[in-house]
Amino acid sequence: MQNIEYIILFLPLLAAFISGFFGKFIGHRGSEITTSLFVSISAIFSFYIFYKVLTLNYQNNLLIASWIHSGSLIINWSIKIDAVSSVMLVVVTFISSLVHIYSIGYMSKDPHKSRFMAYLSLFTFAMLTLVTSDNFLQLFFGWEGVGLCSYFLIGFWFKKESANKAAIKAFVVNRVGDFGFALGIFLIFYSFGTLNYTEVFQQIPKFTEEEIFFLGISLNIVDLICILLFIGAMGKSAQIFLHTWLPDAMEGPTPVSALIHAATMVTAGVFLVVRCSPIYEYSDLALSLITIIGMSTALFAASVALTQNDIKKIIAYSTCSQLGYMFFATGVGAYNIAMFHLFTHAFFKALLFLGSGSVIHSFKDEQDITKMGGVWKSLPYTYIFMIIGTLALTGFPFLSGFYSKDAIIEYAYLKGNTVGYLAACVGIFTAFLTSIYSWRLIFKTFHGKYNNTKLQISSMHESPMIMLIPLFLLALGAIGSGFLFKNLFVDYNFWGNSIKFLEPLSKEHPPMWFIYFTPILVILSIPLSFYLFLRSQNFLNQIVEMNKPFYNFLKNKWYFDEIYENIFVNPSKSVGLFLWKKIDGGVIDKFGPDGISKLIKNFSIRAVKFQSGYIYQYAFVMLIGFSILLTLLIVK
């Protein structure tokens, strides 16, 4: 099979085109089959490419078209295949294909399924463009593509006001990060005269001492480039300060949540940092910043998830927290371990989101876990799959998350500096919190008293097979992906030159007590959660009452939304209202188009009075006109 990379990339685009423009002709079923089949074929070919990279160290750079040729700026649209992009191809296409298939059942009653399936496929194409880029401009094209598609999908139910607001919020917050990302790309071209990865990475060692004046401050060029690129990654991967869009993105259909949170948009930031490891390795400042932001995000999101009741938002904050783990892994130089966790996380997070979608589907769109409970016998398969996803997420021994998450904590410890030790401690504590809120979700949703007053428990039924099959495949990945691939992802030889390590990661082992500490905490959290959330609800309520201010602090998500509302949103609205009413309406419109039109209207009203029909008035006007003309001629 020659150049199947073209097929992998363009089949989702073709599927989006067919479903989007011809959905009315081929019908909903035709759109479902076309998009699911095409993306599934891309997934199969992606596994083949991954196999070639694994066994033959396959690398390639296929030219699609010459894009820009202006002066020294030469940009091609290419497909770059190496170890990093091959892993991302598998993650993106496999999860996307399962989401497409799952959506056939989940969106069965939606009247706009063709449009929905088209958006999913277009989203997949944009992400594939991003991960196969060989230059920063193509990367930015895919970057903005997934941002645009996220806007379409989050606001898919556009008649729902909350969905519209969530879509706009995601779009605007990401523009903040993307502005920093764009500045980073501009600075790269300004400094190196090119945007191609290979050429930029080759020149980096020569610029480690170069400085530039930015906002009146002298800064190291490499440090500034790394920080600006990371600002873009913060927005796309919902790191603290630019995270506020992520929970609200749950307003979109559940398959969208699985695709965005497990395989596509939010992993783009991690991919960016890993892809740019040849730059980041020369910036200790940027790596320390990434570590601090990553561990802060992990702790923040896990603490907030403890108090949320929306089943999808709990899992959303879990995503935010796990992305924090990935980032502080890159911050301590363990780029390969960050990719390992990205890989395993895709399986168990997609499993949790699609499992929660199965629960929501059975509860007729109810998402509040306090209005569920006692349905584990009614939804046996969903329950088992959710348990598997939860065990993998929490890092229960020998499931996928155990290998990747614990590896991150261990490499942070082995970094041996203050930031590394701090990140390891935060990682352990966050793992404990993750286990607590994850089991809270399970116990509140499936165990205890049935609390839904709108539906009889007898009406609860398992999801159709078209939704359960993707869950089964994801469960296999959640169970086995960590064990099967741990040696591969840790091995430097697999990554080749796709990841750069100035200093090889430590091959030492942390103390045995440190290795066992996190799994023991994770295991002990299960009976603790069982006691708190099932057996002793009154005791838990007493704890909440004793710490009401702190509980409200977590419940209100550290008040980030309120702070941003008062600092940025309300002042911006006030300025916009002033400019609209006073400047635009009171000055520009008044003396511009409105003023001119009013003047012409008044003149016309007066001029009409001369149209009386009397000959002597017309003669009088002609006489005045003749007099004026004669006067002008004499004066001249």
C-alpha angles and dihedrals in degrees: 000000000000124000096347086160088086090056092049092053103040104037092076089048091050090048091052091049094050095044094041100047102025101032091111091056100044094037131222094295092051091051092049094050095043097049095040093047096047095047090045090054088051088052093052092050090046090058088051091053090048089051091052091050090048098048104026103026085240117193130171143163112204119194115225098174143330103260111178129009110172120143108305092346108099114168126175129189101235144161110233115197122192136125096288096046092044091056090048091048091056093046096046100043097039095049091041093052091051091047090052091052093044090051091061088071100030095050095037094122098041113111093213101054094132091058091046094052090047091054091050092052093045089051089053092050092050092051092047089051088052098050095043096049120122095194138043096247094057087045089054091049091055090040092058090040093061089045091054093046091049088056090052094047100041089050094039091121089056094170088067108087095208090054091052092050092048092050092050091046092052091048096047097044090049090051088062091056093040090056089060090045091052091050088052091053091048090051091049091054092043091052103037104022092230141069098205113117097226095050094045094047091049092055098045097089090058092056101049092107098037118113136197135194110246121174089345093306128109108234135174108257095224092048092049094047091050094048094047092049090048091053087060090048091050091058097045095042095041100240120175115296091023096046101091095098095059102073091043089054086076087084088084122082114289095249087059090055091052093049096045096042102038110035118002135028103021093046091056092083093053090047090052094055092045092047090050094048090121086064100038093051088070095052116071089171093058093044091052090048091050091050093051094046092045097051091042090053092047092053096040096050094044092051092050093047089061092072104035121108101190105098093214095046091053089056090043092057087046088058090050090051094048090050086056088058091051092050097049087049088059089044092060090046097257095127093153091054090050088055089047091055091044088055097048093038091059091063102046096037093051087047092053094047095047089043090053087049088056089052092047090047090055093046092052095250097319111147103173109105091203087067094054132058138124097047102112091109092048094050102033099156095044088048093053093047092049090050090052091049091048093049091050093047094050093049097247109183117282097006120111099265091052092065100042102037095044089047089057092051092046094050090048088055092047091052083082099207131105095262091049094051091046091050090050092052092047089047092054094047091046090051088056092049090047091056092048097052093040093055090042087060092049096046095044093046103041108018139050125032122351103245106179112114096183099056132045114234088233088065092061111110137173120260120261120272092255087067097040097053094064088047090053093051092047090049089057089053092046090053103041111021094085097050095041097048105030095100093043096053094044092050113097092206093066093057095048111174094337089091123036123213116186088187120025115242116261115273092200123108124237117240113289092244089058093049093051097039098080097045090048091052090049092051094045091051091067097067089037091055090045090054096045100043102032113018104034110028091149091057090051091050090052091053090050093050091049090053100034097141091050091045091052089047090058094038090056092049095250087304092275093141092049092047092049090045092057099037102039115006103047096042089047090051091049092050091046092049091049093049091046099046103030106027105025097034101025100042115012098038094036096053096024127049096345092047094047093046091048091050092050091046092052091047090050092050090053094042091053089063089069089061093082101132095238116127094212091057092051089048090050092052091047090050091052091048091049091049092051092048092048091049092052092050092050092047091049 
